[in-house]
């Protein structure tokens, strides 16, 4: 009773006093105007089914010296790291210095790929923040040398290998890969690696390098990508005699047996990851087009050498027309000389041809725009050695004519090189072309740099500085007669990361020609008038994430228009740019907690 009286007395007295709670005080001006958007974004913790040293040895989860004190206790590896904690910025600065301390590009490649095997988040952070500097190190042109050294450098497996010896086992093998939600697969059979030829199992360096760009440039998380090599042997005599070669040491299987291996792989992949995009990469010309033709309507897939190169080249041609003062709709009025009639050369012609039809040109006019030559000369209808795709572009006249003869006779306005034959474009060819065209468009597209048909310096010199130039591998600016020329890179990395991002986000059922066309238009529109005045027909590599986002949006819109999307709804389409942006992987450290067993 006494306790109750005292409590009532306290409450009664309190009720007669003015309330002093801070909740009723007026806000100060600084509080009232506080910008809540400035608060650090909440980072949801990542649950991992690991603890202790297993986390430190997993590159997907490892943060190295950046683990905070609480995480070191919580995850049970206090004492397994040096005591001082470094932030991600400090780690990145340290690694960038280590990379730059290497004198050679291949040394830099080794340094950054060692990081790839230890800490994927930091690796991709470095790429995102320094993509212009590091893209040539992890991709063309350095990736060619990395492939040649792949076997001797092999330390830790990355990706999957499917071989001819795995027939009837692939449906089970795909479940050996630990990640359930794979979005993008890049696969090669190693038969035509860049301009280096048959590198067999050593060609795995290409899928690894491509997928690094998918993550850094296209914003696809690293646990959602899978590099693959299909090993069916090699015709490279040096590798067949190399006692340390890691692939199958017999001649390549071909014909029906080869296609059976690839088909089993494709069916196994579609069974486990039905929405994954498969990118065919560096398959020899004899099988590249047949594989694409067979799977393009039943699987979500595309061939980067055929379609990716084609879309990128189309974007460059559209930009070049703008740079020469012509309308982009005049593509069908150009005369296009293509050196190289393999899968890449014919693939580029096919994409340009489809673009002309899209612009309203009839089939006959569009076909007349092309002059395609291989080592035997101009493709003509009386030749008996042409496949179906080559025969489509064969001309009635000009059998056996070489590049210089074609240039003199037909006066091309665009010259494209896809031969992997370094130095093929001679001085007389470019001077002849320049004499008949006020502003010739010259694209030596072969990789690596040693395989480029000409250099930027040669093109500007032999055209007297009048050409519009872009190349597959990067070249430095050229000084001539007191003027600086800025060659830009016509590289597939401007297309395939955004194409993969868009197709995977919307759950496209297939990759259509119109999606490729819209990708090219999005890329071409990214180049500003100021850049065109400087002779640049592609954006800076430093803008590649923004380019990939624009390409992804164009792909999704076209897929939605065609009714072939499975993962997006009206809500996402109404605010597409923000939707895509929200789904792009940003390599930052997030808190890690142990997943309950």
C-alpha positions in Angstrom: 0.0 0.0 0.0 2.8 2.4 0.9 4.6 1.6 -2.3 1.5 2.3 -4.3 1.0 5.7 -2.6 4.5 6.8 -3.3 4.2 5.8 -6.9 0.9 7.7 -7.3 2.5 10.7 -5.7 5.4 10.6 -8.2 3.0 10.3 -11.1 0.8 13.1 -9.8 3.8 15.5 -9.4 5.2 14.6 -12.7 1.9 15.4 -14.4 2.1 19.0 -13.2 5.5 19.7 -14.6 6.2 20.8 -18.2 7.4 17.9 -20.4 11.1 18.2 -21.1 11.5 15.2 -23.5 13.7 15.9 -26.5 11.0 14.5 -28.7 9.0 17.7 -28.2 11.9 20.1 -28.5 12.0 22.0 -31.8 14.6 20.6 -34.3 17.7 22.6 -34.7 18.2 23.9 -38.2 20.9 21.4 -38.8 18.7 18.5 -37.7 15.7 19.7 -39.6 17.7 20.0 -42.9 19.6 16.8 -42.4 20.2 14.9 -45.7 19.3 11.3 -45.0 20.5 10.3 -48.5 24.0 11.1 -47.3 23.8 8.2 -44.8 25.9 5.2 -45.7 23.9 2.6 -47.6 23.0 -0.5 -45.5 25.0 -3.5 -46.5 23.1 -6.7 -45.9 25.4 -9.4 -44.4 26.4 -12.4 -46.5 25.8 -15.8 -45.0 28.5 -18.3 -45.9 28.6 -22.0 -45.1 32.2 -21.7 -43.9 34.4 -20.6 -41.1 38.0 -20.0 -40.2 40.7 -20.6 -42.6 38.3 -22.0 -45.2 37.0 -18.4 -45.7 40.5 -17.1 -46.2 41.1 -19.7 -48.9 37.9 -18.9 -50.8 38.4 -16.0 -53.2 34.7 -15.2 -53.4 34.6 -14.5 -49.6 38.2 -13.6 -48.7 38.9 -9.9 -47.8 42.5 -10.5 -46.8 43.7 -7.9 -44.3 40.4 -5.9 -44.6 38.5 -8.2 -42.2 37.3 -6.2 -39.2 38.1 -7.2 -35.6 34.5 -8.4 -35.0 34.6 -10.6 -38.1 37.9 -12.1 -37.2 36.3 -13.3 -33.9 32.9 -14.2 -35.3 34.4 -16.2 -38.1 37.1 -17.8 -36.0 40.3 -16.7 -37.7 41.7 -14.2 -35.2 45.5 -14.7 -35.3 45.5 -16.0 -38.8 46.0 -12.6 -40.3 48.4 -9.7 -39.5 46.9 -7.5 -36.8 46.7 -4.3 -38.7 43.5 -3.9 -40.8 43.8 -2.3 -44.2 40.7 -0.7 -45.9 39.8 -1.8 -49.4 41.2 1.6 -50.7 44.5 0.9 -49.1 44.6 -2.7 -50.5 43.7 -1.4 -54.0 46.5 1.2 -53.8 49.0 -1.4 -52.7 48.0 -3.9 -55.4 48.0 -1.2 -58.1 51.5 -0.3 -57.2 52.6 -3.9 -57.3 51.1 -4.3 -60.8 52.8 -1.2 -62.1 56.1 -2.3 -60.7 56.2 -5.0 -63.3 58.1 -4.0 -66.5 56.2 -6.3 -68.9 52.5 -6.6 -69.6 52.6 -10.3 -69.1 54.2 -9.7 -65.7 51.3 -7.4 -64.8 48.9 -10.1 -66.0 50.5 -12.6 -63.7 50.3 -10.2 -60.8 46.7 -9.3 -61.1 45.6 -12.9 -61.9 47.3 -14.0 -58.7 45.0 -11.6 -56.9 42.0 -13.0 -58.9 42.8 -16.4 -57.2 42.9 -14.9 -53.7 40.4 -12.1 -53.5 37.8 -11.7 -56.3 36.1 -8.6 -54.7 39.3 -6.6 -54.6 40.3 -7.9 -58.1 37.0 -6.6 -59.6 37.2 -3.4 -57.6 40.6 -2.7 -59.2 39.2 -3.4 -62.7 36.1 -1.2 -62.2 38.2 1.7 -61.0 41.1 1.3 -63.4 39.5 -0.4 -66.4 41.2 1.7 -69.1 44.6 0.8 -67.7 43.9 -2.8 -66.8 41.6 -4.0 -69.6 44.6 -4.5 -72.0 46.3 -6.5 -69.3 43.6 -9.0 -68.6 42.2 -9.0 -72.1 43.5 -8.2 -75.6 46.3 -7.9 -76.4 48.0 -9.5 -73.3 45.6 -12.4 -73.0 47.1 -14.0 -76.1 50.5 -14.4 -74.4 48.7 -15.5 -71.2 47.1 -18.3 -73.2 50.4 -19.4 -74.6 51.8 -19.6 -71.1 48.6 -21.1 -69.6 50.0 -24.6 -69.0 53.3 -23.6 -67.5 51.5 -21.0 -65.2 48.8 -23.3 -64.1 48.5 -23.2 -60.3 44.8 -23.3 -59.4 41.8 -24.5 -61.4 39.2 -22.0 -62.5 36.1 -23.0 -64.5 35.3 -26.4 -65.9 36.8 -28.7 -68.5 34.6 -31.0 -70.6 36.5 -33.4 -72.8 35.8 -36.1 -75.4 36.5 -38.6 -72.6 33.6 -37.3 -70.6 30.9 -38.4 -73.1 27.7 -39.7 -71.4 28.9 -38.0 -68.1 28.3 -34.3 -68.7 24.7 -34.2 -67.3 26.2 -35.3 -64.0 29.4 -33.3 -64.3 27.6 -29.9 -64.3 26.6 -30.6 -60.7 30.2 -30.6 -59.7 30.1 -26.8 -60.1 29.2 -25.4 -56.7 27.2 -22.4 -57.9 23.5 -22.9 -58.5 22.7 -19.5 -60.1 24.9 -19.3 -63.2 23.9 -16.4 -65.5 26.7 -16.4 -68.2 29.0 -19.2 -69.5 31.8 -18.4 -71.9 33.0 -21.6 -73.7 35.8 -22.3 -76.2 37.2 -25.4 -77.8 40.6 -23.6 -78.1 40.7 -24.2 -81.9 41.2 -20.6 -83.0 42.5 -18.4 -80.2 42.7 -14.8 -81.4 45.3 -14.8 -84.2 47.4 -17.5 -82.5 45.6 -20.6 -83.9 45.0 -23.9 -82.1 46.0 -23.7 -78.4 43.8 -26.6 -77.2 43.2 -26.6 -73.5 45.4 -23.6 -73.0 42.7 -21.5 -74.6 41.0 -21.4 -71.2 42.6 -18.0 -70.7 40.1 -16.5 -73.1 36.9 -17.5 -71.2 38.5 -16.4 -67.9 39.5 -13.0 -69.4 36.1 -12.5 -71.1 34.2 -13.2 -67.8 36.4 -10.8 -65.9 35.0 -8.1 -68.2 31.5 -9.5 -67.8 31.9 -8.9 -64.0 33.8 -5.5 -64.1 32.2 -4.0 -67.2 28.8 -5.7 -67.3 28.1 -5.9 -63.6 27.5 -9.6 -63.4 28.5 -11.0 -60.0 31.5 -13.4 -60.1 29.7 -16.3 -58.6 27.2 -16.2 -61.5 29.8 -16.8 -64.3 31.4 -20.0 -65.5 34.4 -20.3 -67.9 34.5 -23.5 -69.9 36.8 -25.3 -72.2 35.7 -28.2 -74.4 38.8 -30.3 -75.0 38.5 -32.5 -78.1 42.3 -32.7 -78.7 44.6 -30.4 -80.7 46.2 -30.2 -84.1 49.1 -28.1 -82.6 52.2 -30.3 -83.1 54.1 -28.4 -80.4 51.5 -29.1 -77.8 51.2 -32.7 -78.9 54.9 -33.1 -78.2 54.9 -31.1 -75.0 55.2 -33.5 -72.0 53.7 -30.8 -69.7 50.7 -30.0 -71.8 47.5 -30.3 -69.7 45.0 -31.2 -72.5 44.2 -34.3 -74.4 47.3 -35.2 -76.5 45.7 -36.5 -79.7 44.5 -34.9 -82.9 41.2 -33.1 -82.8 38.2 -35.2 -83.3 36.0 -33.8 -86.0 32.7 -34.4 -87.8 29.8 -36.2 -86.1 31.8 -37.2 -83.1 32.8 -33.6 -82.4 29.3 -32.2 -82.7 28.1 -35.0 -80.3 30.5 -33.8 -77.6 29.4 -30.1 -78.0 25.7 -31.1 -78.1 25.9 -33.1 -74.9 27.6 -30.1 -73.2 24.8 -27.7 -74.4 22.0 -30.1 -73.3 23.7 -30.6 -69.9 24.1 -26.8 -69.3 20.5 -26.1 -70.3 19.2 -28.8 -68.0 21.0 -27.4 -64.9 20.9 -23.7 -65.7 18.0 -23.2 -68.2 18.3 -19.4 -68.2 22.1 -19.2 -68.6 23.5 -17.3 -71.6 26.2 -19.3 -73.5 28.8 -17.3 -75.4 30.7 -19.3 -78.0 34.3 -18.0 -78.2 37.2 -18.7 -80.6 35.8 -21.7 -82.4 37.4 -22.4 -85.8 35.4 -21.1 -88.8 34.4 -24.6 -90.0 32.3 -25.2 -86.9 31.5 -21.8 -85.6 28.6 -20.9 -87.9 27.1 -24.4 -87.9 27.0 -24.4 -84.1 25.4 -21.0 -84.0 22.8 -22.0 -86.6 21.9 -25.1 -84.7 21.4 -23.6 -81.2 20.5 -20.0 -81.7 16.7 -20.6 -81.7 16.6 -23.3 -79.0 19.2 -22.0 -76.5 20.1 -18.5 -75.1 23.4 -18.2 -76.9 25.5 -16.2 -79.3 28.9 -16.3 -81.0 31.0 -13.4 -80.0 33.4 -13.7 -83.0 30.5 -13.7 -85.4 27.8 -11.6 -83.8 29.7 -9.7 -81.1 32.4 -8.5 -83.6 29.6 -7.7 -86.1 27.6 -5.6 -83.7 30.7 -3.7 -82.5 31.9 -3.1 -86.1 28.4 -1.9 -87.0 28.5 0.6 -84.2 31.9 1.8 -85.4 30.7 2.1 -89.0 27.7 4.1 -87.8 29.9 6.4 -85.8 32.3 6.8 -88.7 29.6 7.8 -91.0 28.7 10.6 -88.5 32.4 11.5 -88.3 32.6 11.9 -92.1 29.5 14.1 -92.2 27.1 11.4 -93.5 23.9 10.2 -92.1 24.0 6.8 -90.4 21.1 5.7 -92.7 23.5 5.8 -95.6 25.2 2.5 -94.6 23.8 0.7 -97.6 25.3 3.3 -99.9 28.8 2.4 -98.8 31.3 0.1 -100.6 32.7 -2.2 -98.0 35.9 -4.2 -98.6 36.3 -7.0 -96.0 39.7 -8.8 -95.8 39.0 -12.2 -94.3 36.2 -14.6 -95.2 36.3 -16.7 -92.0 33.6 -16.8 -89.4 34.5 -13.3 -88.1 34.6 -11.7 -91.6 31.4 -13.3 -92.8 29.8 -12.7 -89.4 30.5 -9.0 -89.6 29.2 -8.9 -93.2 26.0 -10.6 -92.0 25.4 -8.1 -89.2 26.1 -5.1 -91.5 23.8 -6.6 -94.1 20.9 -7.0 -91.6 21.4 -3.4 -90.5 21.0 -2.2 -94.1 17.8 -4.1 -94.3 16.7 -2.6 -91.0 17.4 0.9 -92.5 15.1 0.1 -95.5 17.5 -1.0 -98.2 16.4 -3.9 -100.4 18.3 -7.2 -100.4 19.9 -6.7 -103.8 21.2 -3.3 -102.9 22.6 -4.4 -99.6 24.4 -7.4 -101.0 26.1 -5.2 -103.7 27.7 -3.2 -100.9 30.1 -6.0 -100.0 33.4 -7.1 -101.5 34.8 -9.9 -99.4 38.3 -11.4 -100.1 40.2 -14.4 -98.7 43.7 -15.7 -99.4 42.5 -16.7 -102.9 41.0 -13.3 -103.8 37.5 -11.9 -104.1 34.6 -14.2 -103.3 32.9 -14.9 -106.6 30.0 -17.2 -107.6 32.1 -19.4 -109.9 34.3 -20.5 -106.9 33.6 -24.1 -105.7 35.3 -23.8 -102.3 32.8 -21.5 -100.6 30.4 -22.5 -97.8 26.8 -21.4 -97.7 27.4 -18.2 -95.8 30.4 -17.2 -98.0 28.4 -18.0 -101.2 25.7 -15.6 -100.1 28.1 -12.7 -100.5 29.8 -13.9 -103.6 29.9 -11.5 -106.6 29.3 -12.2 -110.3 32.7 -10.7 -111.4 36.2 -10.1 -110.2 37.4 -13.7 -109.6 40.9 -13.8 -108.1 41.2 -10.0 -107.6 43.5 -9.1 -104.7 42.9 -6.3 -102.2 44.7 -3.6 -104.2 42.9 -4.5 -107.4 39.6 -4.4 -105.6 40.4 -1.0 -104.2 41.4 0.4 -107.6 38.4 -1.1 -109.4 35.5 -0.7 -107.0 36.7 2.3 -104.9 35.6 1.1 -101.4 34.8 3.6 -98.7 35.2 1.2 -95.8 38.1 -1.3 -95.3 37.8 -3.9 -92.6 40.5 -6.4 -91.6 39.6 -9.7 -90.0 42.4 -12.0 -91.2 44.8 -12.2 -88.2 47.5 -11.5 -90.8 49.7 -8.8 -89.3 50.7 -6.0 -91.8 48.4 -7.2 -94.5 47.3 -3.6 -95.4 50.1 -2.3 -97.4 50.9 1.3 -98.2 49.7 1.1 -101.8 46.3 -0.3 -100.7 45.6 2.5 -98.3 46.9 5.2 -100.7 44.7 3.8 -103.5 41.7 3.8 -101.3 42.4 7.4 -100.1 42.8 8.7 -103.6 39.2 7.6 -104.4 37.6 8.4 -101.0 37.8 11.8 -99.2 37.6 10.2 -95.7 38.2 6.4 -95.9 37.1 4.3 -92.9 39.9 1.9 -92.0 39.4 -0.8 -89.3 42.2 -3.4 -88.8 40.3 -5.5 -86.3 42.5 -8.6 -85.7 44.0 -9.3 -82.3 46.5 -9.3 -80.7 48.4 -6.2 -81.8 51.0 -8.3 -83.7 48.1 -9.6 -85.9 46.7 -6.2 -86.7 46.5 -5.6 -90.5 48.2 -2.2 -90.0 49.0 0.2 -87.2 47.4 3.5 -86.5 50.5 5.4 -87.5 50.6 3.7 -90.8 46.9 4.3 -91.6 47.2 8.0 -90.8 50.5 8.4 -92.6 49.4 6.6 -95.8 46.0 8.3 -95.9 47.6 11.7 -95.3 45.7 12.0 -92.1 42.3 11.8 -93.8 41.1 8.3 -92.5 38.7 7.5 -89.7 40.5 4.7 -87.8 39.6 2.1 -85.2 41.3 -1.1 -84.3 40.8 -4.4 -82.5 43.8 -3.8 -80.2 44.7 -0.4 -78.6 47.1 2.0 -80.2 48.6 5.2 -78.7 47.7 8.7 -80.1 49.6 9.6 -83.3 51.3 13.0 -83.8 51.5 14.1 -87.5 52.2 17.5 -88.9 51.4 19.2 -85.6 48.1 17.4 -85.2 47.2 14.7 -82.7 45.1 11.8 -83.9 43.2 9.6 -81.4 42.7 6.1 -82.6 39.9 4.3 -80.7 39.4 0.6 -80.0 36.8 -1.4 -81.9 36.6 -4.1 -79.4 33.8 -6.6 -78.6 34.1 -5.6 -74.9 31.8 -2.7 -75.7 29.0 -5.1 -76.7 29.2 -8.5 -75.0 29.1 -7.5 -71.3 25.9 -5.4 -71.9 24.4 -8.0 -74.1 24.9 -10.7 -71.5 23.7 -8.4 -68.7 20.5 -7.5 -70.6 19.7 -11.0 -71.8 20.2 -12.6 -68.4 18.3 -9.9 -66.4 15.2 -10.1 -68.6 15.4 -13.9 -69.1 15.5 -13.7 -72.8 14.6 -16.9 -74.6 17.2 -16.2 -77.4 19.5 -13.6 -78.8 17.9 -12.1 -82.0 19.5 -10.1 -84.8 17.4 -7.1 -83.8 18.8 -7.3 -80.3 22.3 -7.1 -81.8 21.3 -4.2 -84.0 19.9 -2.2 -81.1 23.0 -3.0 -79.1 25.1 -1.4 -81.9 22.9 1.6 -82.1 23.1 2.1 -78.3 26.9 2.0 -78.5 27.1 4.3 -81.5 24.9 6.8 -79.8 27.2 6.9 -76.8 29.8 8.7 -78.8 29.5 12.5 -78.5 29.9 15.0 -81.3 33.0 16.4 -79.6 34.6 12.9 -79.7 33.6 12.5 -83.3 35.4 15.8 -84.2 38.5 14.3 -82.7 38.2 11.3 -84.9 37.0 9.0 -82.1 34.2 6.6 -83.1 34.1 4.6 -79.9 33.8 5.9 -76.3 36.7 5.8 -73.8 37.1 2.4 -72.1 36.7 4.2 -68.8 33.0 4.6 -69.7 32.4 1.0 -70.3 30.1 0.3 -67.4 27.8 3.1 -68.5 28.0 1.8 -72.1 27.1 -1.7 -70.8 24.1 -0.4 -69.0 22.9 1.4 -72.1 23.4 -1.7 -74.2 21.6 -3.9 -71.6 18.6 -1.5 -71.6 18.4 -1.7 -75.4 18.6 -5.5 -75.3 15.8 -5.7 -72.7 13.6 -3.3 -74.6 13.9 -5.2 -77.8 13.4 -8.6 -76.1 10.3 -7.2 -74.4 9.0 -5.9 -77.7 9.4 -9.3 -79.3 7.7 -11.0 -76.4 10.7 -13.3 -75.5 11.3 -12.1 -71.9 10.6 -14.4 -68.9 12.0 -12.4 -65.9 10.8 -8.8 -66.2 7.3 -7.2 -65.8 5.7 -3.9 -66.5 7.0 -2.4 -63.2 10.7 -3.0 -64.2 10.1 -1.8 -67.7 8.6 1.5 -66.5 11.9 2.4 -64.8 14.3 0.3 -66.8 17.5 2.3 -66.3 17.2 2.2 -62.5 16.2 -1.4 -62.6 19.3 -2.4 -64.5 21.5 -0.1 -62.4 20.2 -1.8 -59.2 21.1 -5.2 -60.5 24.7 -4.4 -61.6 27.4 -6.0 -59.3 29.4 -3.4 -57.3 32.5 -5.0 -55.9 32.6 -3.8 -52.3 33.1 -5.7 -49.0 30.0 -6.7 -47.1 29.7 -8.1 -43.6 30.1 -11.9 -43.5 28.3 -14.2 -41.0 28.5 -18.0 -40.7 25.5 -19.7 -42.2 23.8 -22.0 -39.7 24.3 -25.7 -40.5 
